[in-house]
């Protein structure tokens, strides 16, 4: 029995090497420069938004933790009872 060889990783583009794929992309980009620039700026914008979201994730997590630990500033029923008792107690 013979084992089949695994396909090489350089065949990412249907049998085309990475160098050939890069050459094809360069030829198409030079053929339509304005469309290539527009697509490049669109891709860069998406990448910038993703990087911004990743950079802001720790800050958002910290804000969520701090907001969840924030105490309610309104007096509770127990505060009302203790406060009322302290006002009526004689000093000393």
GUGU-210248 format. One record per atom (N, C-alpha, C): residue number from 1; x, y, z; residue in three letters; atom name. Coordinates in nm, 2 decimals. Layout:
<atoms>
seq_xx_yy_zz_type_atom
NUM_X_Y_Z_ALA_CA
...
</atoms>
This chain:
<atoms>
seq_xx_yy_zz_type_atom
1_0.08_-0.12_0.00_UNK_N
1_0.00_0.00_0.00_UNK_CA
1_0.09_0.12_0.00_UNK_C
2_0.05_0.22_-0.08_UNK_N
2_0.12_0.34_-0.08_UNK_CA
2_0.03_0.45_-0.02_UNK_C
3_0.10_0.54_0.05_UNK_N
3_0.02_0.65_0.11_UNK_CA
3_0.03_0.77_0.02_UNK_C
4_-0.08_0.84_0.01_UNK_N
4_-0.09_0.96_-0.07_UNK_CA
4_-0.02_1.07_0.00_UNK_C
5_0.05_1.15_-0.07_UNK_N
5_0.12_1.26_-0.01_UNK_CA
5_0.02_1.37_0.02_UNK_C
6_0.03_1.44_0.13_UNK_N
6_-0.06_1.55_0.16_UNK_CA
6_-0.03_1.67_0.06_UNK_C
7_-0.14_1.74_0.03_UNK_N
7_-0.12_1.85_-0.05_UNK_CA
7_-0.04_1.96_0.01_UNK_C
8_0.05_2.02_-0.06_UNK_N
8_0.13_2.13_-0.01_UNK_CA
8_0.05_2.25_0.03_UNK_C
9_0.09_2.32_0.13_UNK_N
9_0.02_2.44_0.18_UNK_CA
9_0.02_2.55_0.09_UNK_C
10_0.11_2.55_-0.01_UNK_N
10_0.13_2.66_-0.10_UNK_CA
10_0.01_2.67_-0.20_UNK_C
11_-0.07_2.56_-0.21_UNK_N
11_-0.18_2.56_-0.30_UNK_CA
11_-0.31_2.62_-0.24_UNK_C
12_-0.30_2.74_-0.19_UNK_N
12_-0.42_2.80_-0.13_UNK_CA
12_-0.52_2.85_-0.23_UNK_C
13_-0.47_2.88_-0.35_UNK_N
13_-0.56_2.94_-0.45_UNK_CA
13_-0.58_2.85_-0.56_UNK_C
14_-0.63_2.73_-0.54_UNK_N
14_-0.66_2.63_-0.64_UNK_CA
14_-0.54_2.59_-0.72_UNK_C
15_-0.43_2.55_-0.66_UNK_N
15_-0.32_2.51_-0.73_UNK_CA
15_-0.22_2.62_-0.76_UNK_C
16_-0.25_2.74_-0.73_UNK_N
16_-0.16_2.86_-0.76_UNK_CA
16_-0.08_2.88_-0.64_UNK_C
17_0.05_2.91_-0.66_UNK_N
17_0.14_2.94_-0.55_UNK_CA
17_0.11_3.08_-0.49_UNK_C
18_0.16_3.11_-0.38_UNK_N
18_0.14_3.24_-0.31_UNK_CA
18_0.20_3.35_-0.40_UNK_C
19_0.31_3.32_-0.46_UNK_N
19_0.37_3.42_-0.54_UNK_CA
19_0.29_3.45_-0.67_UNK_C
20_0.23_3.35_-0.72_UNK_N
20_0.14_3.36_-0.84_UNK_CA
20_0.02_3.44_-0.80_UNK_C
21_-0.04_3.41_-0.68_UNK_N
21_-0.16_3.48_-0.64_UNK_CA
21_-0.13_3.63_-0.61_UNK_C
22_-0.01_3.66_-0.55_UNK_N
22_0.03_3.79_-0.53_UNK_CA
22_0.05_3.87_-0.66_UNK_C
23_0.11_3.80_-0.76_UNK_N
23_0.12_3.86_-0.89_UNK_CA
23_-0.01_3.89_-0.96_UNK_C
24_-0.11_3.80_-0.94_UNK_N
24_-0.24_3.82_-1.00_UNK_CA
24_-0.31_3.93_-0.93_UNK_C
25_-0.30_3.94_-0.80_UNK_N
25_-0.37_4.05_-0.73_UNK_CA
25_-0.30_4.19_-0.77_UNK_C
26_-0.17_4.19_-0.79_UNK_N
26_-0.10_4.31_-0.83_UNK_CA
26_-0.15_4.35_-0.97_UNK_C
27_-0.16_4.26_-1.06_UNK_N
27_-0.21_4.29_-1.20_UNK_CA
27_-0.35_4.35_-1.20_UNK_C
28_-0.44_4.28_-1.12_UNK_N
28_-0.58_4.33_-1.12_UNK_CA
28_-0.58_4.47_-1.05_UNK_C
29_-0.50_4.49_-0.95_UNK_N
29_-0.50_4.62_-0.88_UNK_CA
29_-0.45_4.73_-0.97_UNK_C
30_-0.35_4.70_-1.05_UNK_N
30_-0.30_4.80_-1.14_UNK_CA
30_-0.39_4.82_-1.26_UNK_C
31_-0.48_4.73_-1.29_UNK_N
31_-0.58_4.74_-1.40_UNK_CA
31_-0.69_4.83_-1.35_UNK_C
32_-0.72_4.83_-1.22_UNK_N
32_-0.83_4.91_-1.17_UNK_CA
32_-0.78_4.98_-1.04_UNK_C
33_-0.70_5.09_-1.06_UNK_N
33_-0.64_5.15_-0.94_UNK_CA
33_-0.74_5.22_-0.84_UNK_C
34_-0.84_5.29_-0.89_UNK_N
34_-0.93_5.36_-0.80_UNK_CA
34_-1.01_5.26_-0.73_UNK_C
35_-1.06_5.15_-0.79_UNK_N
35_-1.14_5.05_-0.72_UNK_CA
35_-1.05_4.98_-0.62_UNK_C
36_-0.92_4.96_-0.65_UNK_N
36_-0.83_4.89_-0.56_UNK_CA
36_-0.81_4.98_-0.43_UNK_C
37_-0.79_5.11_-0.46_UNK_N
37_-0.77_5.20_-0.35_UNK_CA
37_-0.90_5.21_-0.26_UNK_C
38_-1.02_5.21_-0.32_UNK_N
38_-1.14_5.22_-0.24_UNK_CA
38_-1.15_5.09_-0.16_UNK_C
39_-1.12_4.98_-0.22_UNK_N
39_-1.13_4.85_-0.14_UNK_CA
39_-1.03_4.85_-0.03_UNK_C
40_-0.91_4.90_-0.06_UNK_N
40_-0.80_4.91_0.04_UNK_CA
40_-0.85_4.99_0.16_UNK_C
41_-0.90_5.11_0.14_UNK_N
41_-0.95_5.20_0.24_UNK_CA
41_-1.06_5.13_0.32_UNK_C
42_-1.15_5.06_0.25_UNK_N
42_-1.26_4.99_0.32_UNK_CA
42_-1.20_4.89_0.42_UNK_C
43_-1.11_4.81_0.37_UNK_N
43_-1.05_4.70_0.45_UNK_CA
43_-0.97_4.77_0.57_UNK_C
44_-0.90_4.88_0.54_UNK_N
44_-0.83_4.94_0.65_UNK_CA
44_-0.92_5.00_0.76_UNK_C
45_-1.04_5.05_0.71_UNK_N
45_-1.14_5.10_0.81_UNK_CA
45_-1.19_4.99_0.90_UNK_C
46_-1.22_4.88_0.83_UNK_N
46_-1.27_4.76_0.91_UNK_CA
46_-1.17_4.72_1.01_UNK_C
47_-1.04_4.71_0.97_UNK_N
47_-0.93_4.67_1.06_UNK_CA
47_-0.91_4.77_1.17_UNK_C
48_-0.93_4.90_1.14_UNK_N
48_-0.91_5.00_1.25_UNK_CA
48_-1.02_4.99_1.35_UNK_C
49_-1.15_4.96_1.30_UNK_N
49_-1.26_4.95_1.40_UNK_CA
49_-1.24_4.82_1.48_UNK_C
50_-1.19_4.71_1.42_UNK_N
50_-1.17_4.59_1.50_UNK_CA
50_-1.06_4.61_1.61_UNK_C
51_-0.95_4.68_1.57_UNK_N
51_-0.84_4.71_1.66_UNK_CA
51_-0.89_4.80_1.77_UNK_C
52_-0.97_4.90_1.74_UNK_N
52_-1.03_4.99_1.84_UNK_CA
52_-1.12_4.92_1.94_UNK_C
53_-1.20_4.83_1.89_UNK_N
53_-1.28_4.74_1.98_UNK_CA
53_-1.20_4.66_2.07_UNK_C
54_-1.09_4.60_2.01_UNK_N
54_-1.01_4.51_2.10_UNK_CA
54_-0.93_4.60_2.20_UNK_C
55_-0.89_4.72_2.17_UNK_N
55_-0.82_4.80_2.26_UNK_CA
55_-0.92_4.85_2.37_UNK_C
56_-1.04_4.87_2.34_UNK_N
56_-1.14_4.93_2.43_UNK_CA
56_-1.20_4.82_2.52_UNK_C
57_-1.19_4.69_2.48_UNK_N
57_-1.25_4.59_2.56_UNK_CA
57_-1.21_4.58_2.71_UNK_C
58_-1.08_4.60_2.74_UNK_N
58_-1.05_4.60_2.88_UNK_CA
58_-1.11_4.72_2.96_UNK_C
59_-1.11_4.84_2.89_UNK_N
59_-1.17_4.95_2.96_UNK_CA
59_-1.32_4.93_2.98_UNK_C
60_-1.39_4.87_2.88_UNK_N
60_-1.53_4.85_2.90_UNK_CA
60_-1.56_4.74_3.01_UNK_C
61_-1.47_4.64_3.02_UNK_N
61_-1.48_4.54_3.12_UNK_CA
61_-1.46_4.61_3.26_UNK_C
62_-1.37_4.69_3.27_UNK_N
62_-1.34_4.76_3.40_UNK_CA
62_-1.46_4.85_3.43_UNK_C
63_-1.51_4.93_3.33_UNK_N
63_-1.63_5.01_3.36_UNK_CA
63_-1.75_4.93_3.40_UNK_C
64_-1.77_4.81_3.34_UNK_N
64_-1.88_4.73_3.38_UNK_CA
64_-1.87_4.68_3.52_UNK_C
65_-1.75_4.64_3.56_UNK_N
65_-1.72_4.59_3.70_UNK_CA
65_-1.75_4.70_3.80_UNK_C
66_-1.69_4.82_3.77_UNK_N
66_-1.71_4.93_3.86_UNK_CA
66_-1.86_4.98_3.87_UNK_C
67_-1.93_4.98_3.76_UNK_N
67_-2.07_5.02_3.76_UNK_CA
67_-2.15_4.91_3.83_UNK_C
68_-2.12_4.79_3.82_UNK_N
68_-2.19_4.68_3.89_UNK_CA
68_-2.17_4.69_4.04_UNK_C
69_-2.05_4.74_4.09_UNK_N
69_-2.02_4.75_4.23_UNK_CA
69_-2.07_4.88_4.29_UNK_C
70_-2.12_4.97_4.21_UNK_N
70_-2.16_5.10_4.26_UNK_CA
70_-2.28_5.08_4.36_UNK_C
71_-2.27_5.14_4.47_UNK_N
71_-2.38_5.12_4.57_UNK_CA
71_-2.49_5.22_4.54_UNK_C
72_-2.60_5.18_4.58_UNK_N
72_-2.72_5.27_4.57_UNK_CA
72_-2.71_5.38_4.67_UNK_C
73_-2.72_5.50_4.63_UNK_N
73_-2.70_5.62_4.73_UNK_CA
73_-2.83_5.65_4.80_UNK_C
74_-2.95_5.59_4.76_UNK_N
74_-3.07_5.62_4.83_UNK_CA
74_-3.07_5.55_4.97_UNK_C
75_-3.13_5.61_5.07_UNK_N
75_-3.13_5.55_5.20_UNK_CA
75_-3.22_5.43_5.20_UNK_C
76_-3.18_5.32_5.27_UNK_N
76_-3.27_5.20_5.28_UNK_CA
76_-3.36_5.22_5.40_UNK_C
77_-3.44_5.12_5.42_UNK_N
77_-3.54_5.12_5.53_UNK_CA
77_-3.46_5.11_5.66_UNK_C
78_-3.35_5.03_5.66_UNK_N
78_-3.27_5.02_5.78_UNK_CA
78_-3.20_5.15_5.81_UNK_C
79_-3.15_5.22_5.71_UNK_N
79_-3.09_5.36_5.73_UNK_CA
79_-3.19_5.45_5.79_UNK_C
80_-3.32_5.44_5.75_UNK_N
80_-3.42_5.53_5.80_UNK_CA
80_-3.45_5.50_5.95_UNK_C
81_-3.45_5.37_5.98_UNK_N
81_-3.48_5.33_6.12_UNK_CA
81_-3.36_5.37_6.21_UNK_C
82_-3.24_5.35_6.17_UNK_N
82_-3.12_5.38_6.25_UNK_CA
82_-3.11_5.54_6.26_UNK_C
83_-3.13_5.60_6.16_UNK_N
83_-3.12_5.75_6.16_UNK_CA
83_-3.22_5.81_6.25_UNK_C
84_-3.34_5.76_6.25_UNK_N
84_-3.45_5.81_6.33_UNK_CA
84_-3.42_5.78_6.48_UNK_C
85_-3.36_5.67_6.51_UNK_N
85_-3.33_5.63_6.65_UNK_CA
85_-3.21_5.72_6.70_UNK_C
86_-3.11_5.75_6.61_UNK_N
86_-3.00_5.83_6.65_UNK_CA
86_-3.04_5.97_6.68_UNK_C
87_-3.14_6.02_6.61_UNK_N
87_-3.19_6.16_6.63_UNK_CA
87_-3.26_6.17_6.77_UNK_C
88_-3.33_6.06_6.81_UNK_N
88_-3.40_6.07_6.94_UNK_CA
88_-3.32_6.03_7.06_UNK_C
89_-3.20_5.97_7.04_UNK_N
89_-3.12_5.93_7.15_UNK_CA
89_-3.06_6.05_7.21_UNK_C
90_-3.05_6.06_7.35_UNK_N
90_-2.98_6.17_7.41_UNK_CA
90_-2.83_6.16_7.39_UNK_C
91_-2.76_6.27_7.38_UNK_N
91_-2.62_6.28_7.36_UNK_CA
91_-2.55_6.22_7.48_UNK_C
92_-2.43_6.15_7.45_UNK_N
92_-2.34_6.11_7.56_UNK_CA
92_-2.38_5.98_7.61_UNK_C
</atoms>
